């Protein structure tokens, strides 16, 4: 049984380390673009399927509203009377000015048959526009958003590594429990030498 445990120790430790490295790498990949001015959103619906699949992460760059063009894919909150209360990532299909010269936008999901039933204006000076997307990566972050899942993926491997490190420390302390590492042993005395010593005494 002990041999089996020793044989499994190295693969288990390697697996725990790989899991932690994978989580750290994914987190870095998710956070790093923000330092370059990108915003990120997880696509949870299929309205852009064929272009941006469900479960993708989209990274968006801020663009001045006056520079938006038909064909740009933007993430925005539809007007209140639309009944939609979550952000939408859809493609701009038309830009027309109202009687006051304010641009009015229409959008559509690439996988939808019809244009979105609402019109809207953008009040901010800038608007996030999709620059690129990473398929499927969003599922990992949706999974990790749950505290229990984070504990399973991050906490359990970390605890395993900590326990193995503690066990190795205890073993090292037991090997060096105050005894000298190079104990001095008395040299053996030859019987003849001992006999001569007695006679001379």
C-alpha positions, -999 to +999 in steps of 0.1 A: +000+000+000+029+023+009+045+017-025+013+025-043+010+058-024+046+067-032+040+058-069+009+081-071+025+110-052+044+125-082+015+122-107-010+137-083+014+166-075+020+172-112-017+172-119-024+197-091+004+220-103-010+218-139-045+227-128-032+257-108-011+269-138-040+265-162-063+286-139-036+312-135-029+314-173-066+316-181-071+344-155-041+363-169-054+360-204-088+373-192-074+402-173-044+413-194-064+429-223-079+455-198-044+470-195-046+478-232-080+494-231-102+464-240-134+456-223-146+419-222-179+403-222-191+366-221-216+357-248-244+337-231-269+336-260-269+322-295-281+353-314-247+358-330-240+322-338-221+317-370-200+348-362-196+347-324-206+314-308-223+311-274-196+307-247-171+330-264-154+359-247-155+391-268-129+418-263-141+453-273-123+485-279-138+519-271-147+539-302-160+574-305-198+573-312-194+595-343-170+568-358-195+539-355-204+523-388-230+499-401-215+464-397-199+471-363-207+447-336-214+465-303-225+456-268-251+478-253-282+479-230-314+481-251-339+509-242-361+504-212-393+499-231-378+470-251-383+447-221-347+435-224-327+440-191-294+425-200-266+436-223-269+427-260-240+421-284-255+427-319-245+441-353-255+476-363-277+475-394-286+511-398-277+546-385-302+574-392-305+608-376-337+620-360-352+655-364-327+668-339-298+653-357-292+627-331-281+593-345-306+565-341-294+529-343-309+496-353-292+463-346-296+426-354-281+393-342-264+375-371-284+343-364-317+361-360-342+364-389-354+399-381-339+432-370-342+440-333-377+456-327-363+486-309-344+518-319-320+535-296-295+564-293-262+563-275-257+589-248-220+583-240-192+598-261-177+563-267-191+529-274-174+494-270-170+477-304-160+440-308-124+437-318-119+400-315-134+370-297-121+337-282-145+308-286-155+286-257-133+303-231-163+320-216-177+287-203-147+284-180-153+318-165-191+310-162-181+278-143-156+296-121-182+324-113-198+299-088-179+300-055-183+262-050-167+255-084-139+279-077-132+260-044-132+227-063-109+238-091-085+261-072-089+253-035-087+215-037-054+214-057-039+242-036-048+223-004-033+191-018+000+208-026+000+225+008-006+191+025+022+174+005+046+202+013+037+200+050+042+162+050+077+167+034+085+193+060+076+170+088+097+142+073+126+165+070+123+176+106+121+140+118+153+132+100+170+161+116+156+160+151+186+174+169+210+145+162+243+154+146+244+147+109+279+132+111+281+115+145+316+106+158+320+069+166+348+058+189+376+039+170+378+002+178+406-008+201+427-038+191+429-064+219+467-065+218+469-027+222+446-029+252+468-057+268+499-036+263+483-006+278+474-026+310+509-039+313+525-005+310+502+007+337 
